[in-house]
Amino acid sequence: MAEHPDCALVRRGYAAFGLGDTEALGSLMTADVVHHVPGNNPLSGHHKGRDAVLDLYRRFGEETLGTMLIELEAVLGDGRGHVMSFHTTRADRGDLGIEVRQGLFFTIVGGKITDIDQCTEDIDEEDRFWS
């Protein structure tokens, strides 16, 4: 069975993120995309617009000195423009390390990502790591 195009789009995004290919990542998003980051830390909040979302991803790399690794576990789609992905994030930041399961809920319109809601198994741990 062929993978749904929305799921394939999300997989391409994960691949581009892993390679640090912000040009490819940006091409998968609408200009007004929003990435919602939970918690209460300097990276939390609503990152609105392609440039702001790509800046968030650059900050992930900068803050972790390139140690962030994402292991994709599953991509699920509903065929109506919604995709959920589940992954494990591992990273180091100064003397801190993190290994946490996360999920992203994507809204896709016209073959482009318009909204990303991020969820985590441990908000307190993420706040500690990013603060």
All heavy atoms as an XYZ file, in Angstrom:
1010
protein
N       0.846     -1.171      0.000
C       0.000      0.000      0.000
C       0.896      1.240      0.000
O       1.841      1.355      0.785
C      -0.897     -0.024      1.239
C      -1.810      1.186      1.325
S      -2.827      1.209      2.815
C      -3.867     -0.198      2.539
N       0.597      2.180     -0.851
C       1.372      3.417     -0.947
C       1.039      4.340      0.227
O      -0.098      4.400      0.694
C       1.071      4.121     -2.267
N       2.058      5.057      0.675
C       1.863      5.999      1.779
C       1.076      7.214      1.293
O       1.285      7.695      0.175
C       3.227      6.432      2.321
C       3.126      7.324      3.530
C       4.476      7.575      4.175
O       5.430      7.934      3.467
O       4.558      7.394      5.391
N       0.202      7.715      2.141
C      -0.582      8.899      1.805
C       0.374     10.085      1.586
O       1.369     10.218      2.306
C      -1.575      9.219      2.925
C      -2.563     10.264      2.535
N      -2.293     11.611      2.633
C      -3.808     10.153      2.005
C      -3.337     12.295      2.206
N      -4.273     11.435      1.824
N       0.092     10.949      0.606
C       0.977     12.087      0.325
C       1.225     13.002      1.529
O       2.320     13.554      1.666
C       0.247     12.847     -0.787
C      -0.643     11.840     -1.431
C      -1.017     10.863     -0.361
N       0.232     13.159      2.410
C       0.441     14.000      3.588
C       1.483     13.381      4.527
O       2.324     14.086      5.097
C      -0.867     14.229      4.345
C      -1.863     15.098      3.577
O      -1.454     15.771      2.602
O      -3.044     15.087      3.965
N       1.436     12.077      4.682
C       2.426     11.386      5.517
C       3.809     11.463      4.874
O       4.813     11.683      5.565
C       2.019      9.933      5.738
S       0.536      9.738      6.754
N       3.860     11.305      3.568
C       5.138     11.408      2.855
C       5.730     12.809      3.004
O       6.944     12.972      3.166
C       4.947     11.053      1.382
N       4.877     13.827      2.980
C       5.317     15.216      3.175
C       5.978     15.376      4.547
O       7.067     15.962      4.668
C       4.122     16.161      3.048
C       4.374     17.631      3.354
C       5.123     18.289      2.212
C       3.054     18.341      3.608
N       5.349     14.846      5.578
C       5.900     14.942      6.932
C       7.225     14.188      7.020
O       8.199     14.684      7.605
C       4.876     14.448      7.975
C       5.522     14.261      9.332
C       3.710     15.432      8.051
N       7.316     13.014      6.415
C       8.581     12.266      6.408
C       9.687     13.065      5.721
O      10.831     13.072      6.180
C       8.411     10.907      5.748
C       7.672      9.917      6.597
C       7.670      8.535      5.939
N       6.772      7.662      6.650
C       7.071      7.015      7.766
N       8.256      7.157      8.305
N       6.182      6.228      8.344
N       9.357     13.752      4.632
C      10.353     14.601      3.952
C      10.815     15.721      4.873
O      11.984     16.092      4.885
C       9.795     15.172      2.645
C       9.688     14.147      1.535
C       9.481     14.756      0.154
N       8.411     15.728      0.056
C       7.135     15.450     -0.149
N       6.739     14.192     -0.275
N       6.230     16.419     -0.245
N       9.871     16.254      5.667
C      10.231     17.296      6.621
C      11.195     16.785      7.675
O      12.174     17.461      8.011
N      10.938     15.617      8.196
C      11.856     15.021      9.178
C      13.233     14.798      8.562
O      14.258     15.063      9.192
C      11.301     13.700      9.708
C      10.419     13.852     10.919
C       9.056     14.117     10.795
C      10.941     13.703     12.204
C       8.242     14.238     11.910
C      10.133     13.827     13.331
C       8.785     14.099     13.169
O       7.989     14.224     14.281
N      13.262     14.302      7.337
C      14.551     14.066      6.672
C      15.312     15.376      6.490
O      16.513     15.454      6.756
C      14.330     13.366      5.330
N      14.616     16.420      6.039
C      15.263     17.723      5.837
C      15.756     18.289      7.164
O      16.859     18.841      7.244
C      14.293     18.693      5.166
N      14.953     18.158      8.232
C      15.373     18.626      9.560
C      16.654     17.913      9.980
O      17.596     18.533     10.467
C      14.259     18.392     10.579
C      14.589     18.910     11.954
C      14.255     20.201     12.314
C      15.249     18.110     12.883
C      14.561     20.693     13.584
C      15.556     18.585     14.147
C      15.222     19.880     14.500
N      16.687     16.605      9.794
C      17.859     15.819     10.178
C      19.114     16.222      9.438
O      20.217     16.110      9.975
N      18.947     16.698      8.215
C      20.087     17.152      7.408
C      20.405     18.628      7.622
O      21.382     19.137      7.084
C      19.802     16.915      5.920
C      19.669     15.455      5.494
C      19.179     15.373      4.053
C      21.003     14.729      5.663
N      19.552     19.318      8.381
C      19.745     20.759      8.562
C      19.445     21.548      7.299
O      19.936     22.661      7.122
N      18.604     21.005      6.434
C      18.278     21.623      5.151
C      17.065     22.542      5.298
O      15.926     22.154      5.043
C      18.008     20.534      4.116
C      17.852     21.067      2.707
O      17.696     22.292      2.528
O      17.872     20.235      1.777
N      17.316     23.773      5.752
C      16.223     24.708      5.992
C      15.528     25.130      4.697
O      14.342     25.443      4.728
C      16.706     25.955      6.758
O      17.764     26.573      6.042
C      17.165     25.591      8.155
N      16.235     25.112      3.587
C      15.594     25.451      2.314
C      14.527     24.417      1.965
O      13.397     24.766      1.607
C      16.628     25.534      1.193
C      16.042     26.006     -0.121
C      17.110     26.221     -1.182
O      18.224     26.656     -0.846
O      16.800     25.944     -2.360
N      14.871     23.141      2.109
C      13.898     22.081      1.833
C      12.748     22.143      2.834
O      11.582     22.003      2.446
C      14.569     20.714      1.873
N      13.061     22.366      4.108
C      12.016     22.484      5.133
C      11.053     23.611      4.789
O       9.835     23.443      4.841
C      12.630     22.751      6.504
C      12.924     21.567      7.384
C      13.702     22.006      8.616
C      11.675     20.838      7.775
N      11.599     24.763      4.468
C      10.773     25.923      4.147
C       9.856     25.673      2.964
O       8.735     26.187      2.921
N      10.306     24.883      2.020
C       9.496     24.611      0.824
C       8.276     23.749      1.135
O       7.348     23.675      0.339
C      10.344     23.933     -0.257
O      10.618     22.582      0.078
N       8.264     23.106      2.298
C       7.151     22.235      2.690
C       6.064     22.984      3.446
O       5.016     22.424      3.738
C       7.667     21.082      3.554
C       8.777     20.223      2.953
C       9.245     19.191      3.972
C       8.326     19.565      1.665
N       6.322     24.259      3.781
C       5.436     25.049      4.638
C       4.810     26.215      3.877
O       5.413     26.754      2.960
C       6.238     25.646      5.807
C       6.952     24.670      6.643
S       8.017     25.574      7.812
C       8.956     24.227      8.471
N       3.639     26.631      4.354
C       3.048     27.867      3.842
C       3.791     29.055      4.459
O       4.469     28.916      5.486
C       1.551     27.969      4.205
O       1.417     27.951      5.634
C       0.747     26.842      3.577
N       3.658     30.208      3.863
C       4.323     31.409      4.379
C       3.825     31.771      5.769
O       4.573     32.331      6.574
C       4.118     32.582      3.422
N       2.567     31.429      6.075
C       1.984     31.802      7.372
C       1.889     30.615      8.346
O       1.119     30.647      9.301
C       0.612     32.434      7.175
C      -0.398     31.498      6.511
O       0.003     30.419      6.015
O      -1.590     31.841      6.485
N       2.719     29.606      8.152
C       2.747     28.443      9.046
C       2.959     28.892     10.496
O       3.591     29.916     10.749
C       3.857     27.454      8.614
C       5.237     28.061      8.762
C       3.756     26.134      9.361
N       2.403     28.120     11.436
C       2.599     28.384     12.861
C       3.036     27.083     13.521
O       2.454     26.026     13.296
C       1.311     28.900     13.536
C       1.554     29.162     15.021
C       0.798     30.149     12.855
N       4.092     27.176     14.339
C       4.548     26.034     15.151
C       4.335     26.416     16.612
O       4.905     27.382     17.101
C       6.031     25.739     14.892
C       6.513     24.493     15.573
N       7.295     23.569     14.921
C       6.336     24.003     16.823
C       7.583     22.574     15.761
N       7.001     22.834     16.918
N       3.490     25.638     17.299
C       3.137     25.882     18.699
C       4.011     24.992     19.589
O       3.955     23.767     19.466
C       1.663     25.555     18.952
C       0.738     26.195     17.970
N       0.261     27.476     18.124
C       0.202     25.730     16.811
C      -0.538     27.777     17.112
N      -0.585     26.728     16.296
N       4.805     25.606     20.461
C       5.699     24.868     21.355
C       5.161     24.992     22.780
O       5.007     26.108     23.286
C       7.142     25.404     21.276
C       8.054     24.652     22.230
C       7.669     25.326     19.838
N       4.887     23.851     23.451
C       4.327     23.909     24.798
C       5.382     24.269     25.836
O       6.579     24.291     25.561
C       3.830     22.478     25.018
C       4.782     21.636     24.224
C       5.101     22.474     23.005
N       4.908     24.510     27.040
C       5.797     24.716     28.166
C       5.982     26.168     28.525
O       5.285     27.064     28.029
N       6.963     26.372     29.409
C       7.280     27.705     29.898
C       8.798     27.869     29.899
O       9.439     27.787     30.939
C       6.704     27.881     31.311
C       6.878     29.282     31.829
O       7.034     30.219     31.061
N       6.880     29.425     33.143
N       9.342     28.049     28.703
C      10.784     28.209     28.543
C      11.029     29.164     27.378
O      10.080     29.564     26.692
C      11.457     26.844     28.340
C      11.051     26.178     27.038
O      11.431     26.612     25.965
N      10.281     25.091     27.143
N      12.261     29.565     27.133
C      12.528     30.560     26.093
C      12.085     30.168     24.676
O      11.905     31.039     23.831
C      14.048     30.745     26.160
C      14.401     30.403     27.564
C      13.461     29.293     27.939
N      11.884     28.879     24.415
C      11.455     28.450     23.079
C       9.955     28.197     22.995
O       9.429     27.952     21.911
C      12.231     27.204     22.651
C      13.749     27.375     22.552
C      14.403     26.077     22.122
C      14.123     28.503     21.623
N       9.256     28.251     24.122
C       7.810     28.027     24.145
C       7.085     29.161     23.429
O       7.587     30.275     23.336
C       7.310     27.979     25.587
O       7.869     26.901     26.280
N       5.895     28.850     22.956
C       5.048     29.876     22.374
C       4.631     29.538     20.963
O       4.782     28.408     20.484
N       4.099     30.545     20.291
C       3.568     30.398     18.939
C       4.534     31.081     17.981
O       4.652     32.303     17.972
C       2.174     31.015     18.839
C       1.244     30.530     19.910
N       0.712     29.268     19.915
C       0.786     31.121     21.039
C      -0.044     29.106     20.978
N      -0.010     30.221     21.685
N       5.209     30.288     17.183
C       6.177     30.797     16.211
C       5.424     30.939     14.888
O       5.081     29.939     14.253
C       7.370     29.848     16.119
C       8.044     29.673     17.450
N       9.085     30.464     17.853
C       7.777     28.820     18.484
C       9.457     30.101     19.075
N       8.670     29.109     19.474
N       5.149     32.188     14.521
C       4.244     32.474     13.398
C       5.025     32.933     12.169
O       5.797     33.883     12.239
C       3.248     33.558     13.797
C       2.370     33.149     14.962
C       1.463     34.267     15.423
C       0.661     33.812     16.633
N      -0.218     34.862     17.129
N       4.783     32.236     11.060
C       5.426     32.560      9.796
C       6.601     31.642      9.527
O       7.279     31.167     10.444
N       6.847     31.373      8.244
C       7.912     30.450      7.837
C       9.262     30.857      8.427
O       9.997     30.019      8.959
C       7.993     30.388      6.312
C       9.032     29.394      5.813
C       9.165     29.402      4.286
N       7.922     29.069      3.642
C       7.324     29.848      2.728
N       7.833     31.003      2.378
N       6.201     29.453      2.175
N       9.601     32.142      8.355
C      10.902     32.582      8.872
C      11.015     32.339     10.371
O      12.060     31.904     10.854
C      11.144     34.063      8.553
C      11.375     34.308      7.066
O      11.717     33.344      6.340
O      11.208     35.466      6.641
N       9.957     32.596     11.121
C       9.980     32.382     12.569
C      10.111     30.891     12.897
O      10.833     30.521     13.836
C       8.731     32.960     13.220
N       9.435     30.043     12.148
C       9.523     28.600     12.385
C      10.926     28.101     12.050
O      11.532     27.351     12.826
C       8.441     27.844     11.582
C       8.660     26.339     11.648
C       7.052     28.207     12.098
N      11.474     28.551     10.938
C      12.833     28.135     10.587
C      13.850     28.672     11.593
O      14.832     27.992     11.914
C      13.177     28.571      9.164
C      12.354     27.872      8.065
C      12.693     28.446      6.700
C      12.548     26.364      8.093
N      13.621     29.864     12.125
C      14.487     30.394     13.187
C      14.411     29.514     14.429
O      15.434     29.290     15.092
C      14.118     31.835     13.536
C      14.631     32.842     12.529
O      15.528     32.495     11.726
O      14.131     33.985     12.536
N      13.230     29.028     14.774
C      13.083     28.105     15.899
C      13.956     26.873     15.673
O      14.694     26.451     16.565
C      11.616     27.696     16.060
C      11.334     26.570     17.053
C      11.641     27.013     18.488
C       9.892     26.090     16.907
N      13.910     26.303     14.477
C      14.686     25.105     14.179
C      16.186     25.406     14.212
O      16.970     24.584     14.684
C      14.274     24.525     12.833
C      12.815     24.116     12.765
C      12.194     23.917     11.553
C      12.048     23.950     13.918
C      10.861     23.545     11.480
C      10.717     23.584     13.861
C      10.131     23.383     12.635
O       8.808     23.018     12.567
N      16.575     26.596     13.748
C      17.984     26.996     13.839
C      18.418     27.088     15.301
O      19.518     26.662     15.653
C      18.211     28.337     13.150
C      18.263     28.253     11.651
C      18.639     29.615     11.039
N      18.200     29.647      9.662
C      17.080     30.216      9.220
N      16.288     30.854     10.056
N      16.769     30.173      7.950
N      17.530     27.636     16.140
C      17.841     27.750     17.575
C      18.003     26.385     18.221
O      18.860     26.213     19.093
C      16.768     28.555     18.307
C      16.913     30.043     18.021
C      16.115     30.894     18.949
N      16.566     30.772     20.338
C      15.845     31.198     21.371
N      14.668     31.757     21.180
N      16.308     31.066     22.604
N      17.186     25.406     17.819
C      17.374     24.052     18.336
C      18.819     23.606     18.093
O      19.477     23.072     18.976
C      16.433     23.051     17.652
C      14.983     23.146     18.036
C      14.013     22.688     17.147
C      14.571     23.648     19.255
C      12.675     22.729     17.480
C      13.219     23.704     19.595
C      12.265     23.239     18.698
N      19.299     23.828     16.889
C      20.662     23.438     16.541
C      21.707     24.242     17.287
O      22.691     23.685     17.797
N      21.503     25.547     17.354
C      22.469     26.414     18.035
C      22.533     26.111     19.527
O      23.624     26.012     20.101
C      22.100     27.882     17.821
C      22.313     28.373     16.405
C      21.718     29.751     16.160
O      21.173     30.367     17.104
O      21.790     30.204     15.003
N      21.378     26.003     20.166
C      21.334     25.788     21.615
C      21.926     24.437     22.023
O      22.430     24.292     23.135
C      19.892     25.887     22.131
C      19.283     27.262     22.004
C      19.785     28.239     23.047
O      20.179     27.801     24.141
O      19.789     29.449     22.758
N      21.857     23.459     21.125
C      22.371     22.126     21.440
C      23.715     21.856     20.762
O      24.209     20.726     20.798
C      21.367     21.044     21.007
O      21.226     21.069     19.583
C      20.014     21.222     21.685
N      24.290     22.898     20.158
C      25.568     22.759     19.442
C      25.534     21.596     18.451
O      26.496     20.846     18.297
C      26.729     22.609     20.422
C      26.941     23.780     21.379
C      28.078     23.481     22.347
C      27.201     25.077     20.612
N      24.390     21.440     17.796
C      24.236     20.418     16.767
C      24.070     19.000     17.278
O      24.120     18.053     16.490
N      23.837     18.833     18.584
C      23.720     17.474     19.131
C      22.302     16.907     19.042
O      22.105     15.723     19.317
C      24.166     17.421     20.611
O      23.276     18.224     21.401
C      25.604     17.892     20.768
N      21.317     17.724     18.660
C      19.935     17.238     18.629
C      19.758     16.183     17.548
O      20.083     16.415     16.383
C      18.961     18.382     18.393
C      17.513     17.922     18.355
S      16.340     19.264     18.113
C      16.116     19.739     19.817
N      19.257     15.039     17.965
C      18.925     13.955     17.046
C      17.471     13.574     17.249
O      17.002     13.450     18.380
C      19.812     12.735     17.308
C      21.303     12.932     17.089
C      22.065     11.705     17.564
C      21.589     13.212     15.628
N      16.776     13.378     16.150
C      15.366     13.024     16.181
C      15.218     11.633     15.567
O      15.623     11.406     14.430
C      14.516     14.029     15.362
C      14.770     15.459     15.802
C      13.049     13.653     15.401
C      14.310     15.804     17.184
N      14.638     10.714     16.328
C      14.382      9.364     15.834
C      12.884      9.215     15.597
O      12.094      9.120     16.549
C      14.862      8.342     16.852
C      14.660      6.916     16.409
C      15.100      5.920     17.474
O      15.939      6.262     18.320
O      14.562      4.797     17.463
N      12.502      9.234     14.335
C      11.095      9.121     13.957
C      10.594      7.711     14.230
O      11.233      6.726     13.837
C      10.924      9.476     12.477
C       9.508      9.475     11.929
C       8.632     10.494     12.659
C       9.537      9.775     10.430
N       9.453      7.621     14.910
C       8.886      6.328     15.269
C       7.651      5.984     14.446
O       7.469      4.830     14.053
C       8.539      6.314     16.758
C       9.758      6.509     17.647
C       9.418      6.824     19.085
O       8.238      6.677     19.487
O      10.327      7.230     19.816
N       6.790      6.967     14.201
C       5.554      6.679     13.472
C       4.995      7.955     12.859
O       5.173      9.046     13.402
C       4.513      6.073     14.409
N       4.333      7.790     11.726
C       3.619      8.876     11.057
C       2.232      8.337     10.709
O       2.108      7.320     10.030
C       4.352      9.337      9.773
C       3.565     10.421      9.059
C       5.761      9.813     10.103
N       1.194      9.027     11.201
C      -0.185      8.586     11.001
C      -0.980      9.709     10.355
O      -0.898     10.853     10.792
C      -0.830      8.237     12.353
C      -0.036      7.341     13.289
C      -0.733      7.265     14.645
C       0.136      5.969     12.696
N      -1.749      9.391      9.346
C      -2.565     10.400      8.676
C      -4.030     10.015      8.659
O      -4.378      8.836      8.774
N      -4.869     11.026      8.512
C      -6.306     10.748      8.434
C      -6.859     10.918      7.018
O      -8.035     10.732      6.788
C      -7.090     11.608      9.430
C      -7.148     13.081      9.074
O      -6.510     13.499      8.082
O      -7.830     13.831      9.787
N      -5.995     11.321      6.074
C      -6.447     11.500      4.700
C      -7.260     12.767      4.488
O      -7.780     13.010      3.411
N      -7.375     13.602      5.541
C      -8.152     14.835      5.456
C      -7.322     16.053      5.844
O      -7.848     17.058      6.288
C      -9.385     14.757      6.362
C     -10.365     13.665      5.999
C     -11.575     13.610      6.931
N     -11.171     13.261      8.293
C     -11.308     14.082      9.351
N     -11.851     15.276      9.226
N     -10.912     13.698     10.546
N      -5.983     15.922      5.723
C      -5.117     17.058      6.009
C      -4.558     17.101      7.409
O      -4.021     18.135      7.819
N      -4.680     15.993      8.141
C      -4.104     15.922      9.494
C      -3.125     14.765      9.562
O      -3.441     13.656      9.118
C      -5.193     15.722     10.550
C      -6.212     16.795     10.534
N      -7.506     16.581     10.143
C      -6.124     18.108     10.828
C      -8.190     17.709     10.214
N      -7.368     18.663     10.622
N      -1.957     15.043     10.133
C      -0.942     14.008     10.311
C      -0.390     14.122     11.724
O      -0.139     15.232     12.205
C       0.204     14.155      9.281
C       1.334     13.191      9.581
C      -0.314     13.953      7.865
N      -0.211     12.981     12.359
C       0.440     12.924     13.664
C       1.747     12.163     13.494
O       1.788     11.134     12.818
C      -0.446     12.187     14.679
C      -1.711     12.932     15.009
S      -2.908     12.012     16.035
C      -1.928     11.007     17.078
N       2.798     12.698     14.104
C       4.067     11.992     14.098
C       4.529     11.821     15.538
O       4.207     12.632     16.408
C       5.119     12.762     13.296
O       5.399     14.006     13.922
N       5.271     10.743     15.765
C       5.814     10.455     17.079
C       7.301     10.191     16.918
O       7.714      9.479     15.994
C       5.122      9.227     17.697
C       3.646      9.439     17.863
C       2.753      9.048     16.864
C       3.144     10.068     18.990
C       1.393      9.264     17.001
C       1.779     10.287     19.131
C       0.909      9.887     18.132
N       8.098     10.788     17.806
C       9.546     10.634     17.716
C      10.187     10.759     19.095
O       9.547     11.214     20.042
C      10.144     11.677     16.760
C       9.927     13.094     17.195
N       8.887     13.871     16.724
C      10.590     13.875     18.076
C       8.934     15.070     17.284
N       9.968     15.100     18.122
N      11.448     10.362     19.170
C      12.247     10.579     20.363
C      13.316     11.596     20.034
O      13.979     11.492     18.998
C      12.898      9.264     20.851
O      11.860      8.339     21.183
C      13.785      9.498     22.061
N      13.436     12.596     20.900
C      14.456     13.630     20.748
C      15.549     13.380     21.772
O      15.269     13.156     22.951
C      13.856     15.030     20.982
O      12.862     15.277     19.987
C      14.914     16.112     20.914
N      16.791     13.442     21.300
C      17.961     13.367     22.176
C      18.833     14.569     21.872
O      19.065     14.888     20.708
C      18.744     12.087     21.926
C      18.004     10.829     22.303
C      18.800      9.552     21.948
N      18.004      8.383     22.233
C      17.136      7.840     21.365
N      16.960      8.372     20.181
N      16.435      6.775     21.705
N      19.320     15.227     22.944
C      20.174     16.402     22.746
C      20.939     16.700     24.026
O      20.553     16.274     25.111
C      19.334     17.614     22.346
N      22.007     17.442     23.859
C      22.796     17.954     24.978
C      22.819     19.468     24.875
O      22.837     20.030     23.776
C      24.223     17.424     24.941
C      24.284     15.921     25.141
O      23.641     15.429     26.078
O      24.972     15.244     24.350
N      22.832     20.098     26.040
C      22.892     21.559     26.110
C      23.683     21.914     27.358
O      23.185     21.757     28.476
C      21.486     22.136     26.164
C      21.421     23.630     26.115
C      19.963     24.072     25.900
N      19.912     25.498     25.912
C      19.580     26.239     26.972
N      19.245     25.648     28.109
N      19.588     27.543     26.907
N      24.929     22.360     27.168
C      25.791     22.601     28.313
C      25.991     21.301     29.067
O      26.339     20.272     28.484
N      25.732     21.312     30.369
C      25.874     20.118     31.202
C      24.597     19.279     31.247
O      24.549     18.279     31.962
C      26.237     20.520     32.639
C      27.611     21.140     32.732
O      28.436     20.908     31.822
O      27.860     21.872     33.705
N      23.583     19.695     30.510
C      22.287     19.013     30.530
C      22.125     18.108     29.322
O      22.604     18.406     28.230
C      21.150     20.032     30.542
C      21.110     21.018     31.702
C      20.010     22.040     31.475
C      20.902     20.278     33.017
N      21.408     17.040     29.522
C      21.027     16.159     28.425
C      19.541     15.883     28.517
O      18.936     16.037     29.576
N      18.968     15.502     27.389
C      17.543     15.171     27.382
C      17.310     14.014     26.421
O      17.980     13.877     25.395
C      16.670     16.387     26.991
C      15.196     16.120     27.308
C      16.874     16.772     25.536
C      14.315     17.352     27.252
N      16.385     13.163     26.805
C      15.842     12.125     25.931
C      14.360     12.084     26.239
O      13.963     11.730     27.353
C      16.489     10.775     26.191
C      15.927      9.701     25.284
C      16.675      8.381     25.389
O      17.871      8.378     25.733
O      16.030      7.349     25.111
N      13.537     12.499     25.285
C      12.114     12.657     25.551
C      11.313     12.274     24.303
O      11.724     12.566     23.176
C      11.802     14.107     26.009
C      12.096     15.123     24.929
C      10.391     14.246     26.538
N      10.189     11.619     24.526
C       9.269     11.312     23.416
C       8.393     12.518     23.177
O       7.930     13.175     24.111
C       8.422     10.086     23.741
C       9.266      8.829     23.743
C       8.455      7.570     23.765
N       7.785      7.424     22.477
C       6.526      7.001     22.359
N       5.802      6.710     23.415
N       5.970      6.874     21.167
N       8.182     12.810     21.921
C       7.368     13.951     21.518
C       6.452     13.538     20.371
O       6.671     12.530     19.709
C       8.251     15.114     21.034
C       9.191     15.650     22.091
C      10.150     16.673     21.533
O      10.672     16.530     20.441
N      10.380     17.719     22.295
N       5.458     14.369     20.151
C       4.565     14.191     19.021
C       4.292     15.532     18.380
O       4.337     16.576     19.038
N       4.058     15.491     17.095
C       3.676     16.690     16.351
C       2.350     16.403     15.651
O       2.163     15.333     15.073
C       4.736     17.069     15.313
C       6.127     17.395     15.844
C       7.091     17.632     14.682
C       6.093     18.598     16.760
N       1.447     17.363     15.723
C       0.164     17.272     15.022
C       0.195     18.321     13.919
O       0.275     19.523     14.197
C      -0.998     17.532     15.982
C      -2.334     17.423     15.325
C      -2.930     16.188     15.137
C      -3.002     18.555     14.883
C      -4.177     16.086     14.515
C      -4.238     18.462     14.262
C      -4.818     17.215     14.080
N       0.184     17.876     12.680
C       0.297     18.747     11.520
C      -1.066     18.967     10.882
O      -1.860     18.037     10.762
C       1.181     18.105     10.445
C       2.610     17.902     10.841
C       3.000     16.754     11.512
C       3.571     18.847     10.524
C       4.323     16.546     11.866
C       4.899     18.652     10.867
C       5.278     17.502     11.543
N      -1.293     20.189     10.417
C      -2.407     20.480      9.531
C      -1.797     20.803      8.173
O      -0.866     21.615      8.069
C      -3.242     21.669     10.043
O      -3.713     21.351     11.359
C      -4.416     21.955      9.125
N      -2.324     20.157      7.143
C      -1.784     20.289      5.794
C      -2.898     20.726      4.864
O      -3.975     20.127      4.831
C      -1.160     18.961      5.327
C      -0.007     18.598      6.277
C      -0.700     19.054      3.877
C       0.518     17.199      6.121
N      -2.627     21.795      4.115
C      -3.591     22.321      3.147
C      -2.857     22.524      1.818
O      -1.808     23.165      1.774
C      -4.203     23.659      3.632
C      -5.133     24.239      2.573
C      -4.933     23.472      4.956
N      -3.411     21.974      0.753
C      -2.810     22.161     -0.567
C      -1.394     21.627     -0.663
O      -0.563     22.173     -1.383
N      -1.101     20.557      0.066
C       0.215     19.946     -0.002
C       1.300     20.682      0.768
O       2.479     20.412      0.581
N       0.902     21.618      1.644
C       1.862     22.381      2.452
C       1.439     22.334      3.919
O       0.253     22.323      4.245
C       1.918     23.849      2.011
C       2.349     24.074      0.586
C       3.842     24.088      0.462
C       4.231     24.455     -0.968
N       5.646     24.536     -1.129
N       2.415     22.377      4.807
C       2.164     22.398      6.243
C       1.737     23.805      6.645
O       2.444     24.773      6.357
C       3.419     21.967      7.021
C       3.796     20.529      6.650
C       3.209     22.123      8.520
C       5.196     20.125      7.070
N       0.584     23.909      7.315
C       0.077     25.216      7.747
C       0.140     25.403      9.256
O       0.140     26.538      9.731
C      -1.384     25.422      7.305
O      -2.207     24.460      7.964
C      -1.534     25.300      5.797
N       0.175     24.295     10.002
C       0.148     24.397     11.454
C       0.812     23.165     12.047
O       0.617     22.048     11.547
C      -1.304     24.494     11.946
C      -1.405     25.003     13.363
O      -1.304     26.224     13.556
O      -1.566     24.176     14.269
N       1.594     23.375     13.118
C       2.261     22.280     13.822
C       2.039     22.487     15.312
O       2.451     23.503     15.861
C       3.776     22.256     13.535
C       4.064     22.238     12.035
C       4.433     21.064     14.251
C       5.504     22.573     11.679
N       1.363     21.538     15.942
C       1.182     21.548     17.392
C       2.122     20.502     17.976
O       2.036     19.325     17.638
C      -0.264     21.205     17.774
C      -1.176     22.395     17.686
O      -0.908     23.392     18.379
O      -2.147     22.330     16.912
N       3.011     20.941     18.850
C       4.001     20.057     19.452
C       3.516     19.588     20.818
O       3.001     20.386     21.605
C       5.319     20.822     19.593
C       6.462     20.025     20.148
C       7.749     20.822     20.101
O       8.020     21.520     19.133
N       8.539     20.726     21.150
N       3.681     18.306     21.094
C       3.345     17.729     22.388
C       4.564     16.975     22.911
O       5.412     16.544     22.138
C       2.166     16.755     22.262
S       0.645     17.538     21.718
N       4.618     16.818     24.228
C       5.748     16.132     24.842
C       5.266     15.249     25.974
O       4.234     15.519     26.588
C       6.783     17.145     25.366
O       7.869     16.437     25.955
C       6.196     18.111     26.373
N       6.036     14.218     26.262
C       5.682     13.358     27.389
C       6.082     13.979     28.716
O       5.591     13.550     29.762
C       6.318     11.971     27.237
C       7.818     11.930     27.450
C       8.400     10.537     27.336
O       7.638      9.547     27.269
O       9.629     10.430     27.317
N       6.954     15.007     28.708
C       7.436     15.569     29.965
C       7.740     17.069     29.814
O       8.872     17.456     29.535
C       8.677     14.818     30.432
C       9.046     15.108     31.873
O       8.664     16.180     32.392
O       9.743     14.275     32.475
N       6.712     17.886     29.995
C       6.875     19.340     29.843
C       7.883     19.885     30.853
O       8.720     20.728     30.505
C       5.521     20.064     29.963
C       4.688     19.816     28.704
C       5.710     21.561     30.184
C       3.316     20.429     28.734
N       7.843     19.401     32.094
C       8.776     19.896     33.112
C      10.222     19.639     32.713
O      11.090     20.512     32.886
C       8.485     19.266     34.474
C       7.153     19.714     35.050
O       6.669     20.808     34.674
O       6.594     18.980     35.881
N      10.492     18.465     32.175
C      11.856     18.128     31.740
C      12.284     19.027     30.580
O      13.422     19.491     30.523
C      11.931     16.650     31.352
C      13.292     16.198     30.888
C      14.364     16.228     31.965
O      14.038     16.395     33.158
O      15.551     16.098     31.618
N      11.377     19.282     29.653
C      11.718     20.162     28.529
C      11.964     21.585     29.014
O      12.897     22.247     28.566
C      10.614     20.120     27.467
C      10.586     18.777     26.772
C      10.246     18.870     25.309
O      10.549     19.882     24.661
O       9.669     17.888     24.818
N      11.138     22.063     29.936
C      11.356     23.408     30.487
C      12.718     23.491     31.171
O      13.442     24.475     31.006
C      10.249     23.782     31.478
C       8.954     24.167     30.803
O       8.958     24.442     29.579
O       7.928     24.212     31.509
N      13.082     22.488     31.939
C      14.386     22.459     32.599
C      15.512     22.501     31.569
O      16.465     23.252     31.700
C      14.514     21.203     33.467
C      15.848     21.074     34.214
C      16.042     19.689     34.809
N      16.159     18.650     33.786
C      17.273     18.369     33.106
N      18.375     19.056     33.293
N      17.283     17.395     32.219
N      15.383     21.703     30.535
C      16.435     21.604     29.514
C      16.620     22.910     28.753
O      17.729     23.346     28.525
C      16.108     20.456     28.550
C      17.154     20.252     27.490
C      18.356     19.620     27.802
C      16.954     20.686     26.192
C      19.330     19.435     26.824
C      17.918     20.508     25.222
C      19.101     19.874     25.533
N      15.508     23.543     28.336
C      15.600     24.724     27.476
C      15.746     26.029     28.255
O      16.030     27.059     27.674
C      14.389     24.803     26.549
C      14.367     23.703     25.532
C      13.472     22.672     25.466
C      15.269     23.510     24.459
N      13.773     21.855     24.407
C      14.874     22.353     23.765
C      16.387     24.207     23.989
C      15.561     21.864     22.651
C      17.071     23.715     22.877
C      16.651     22.566     22.218
N      15.550     26.022     29.558
C      15.640     27.271     30.347
C      17.066     27.587     30.751
O      17.941     26.788     30.752
C      14.772     27.161     31.588
O      13.411     27.117     31.193
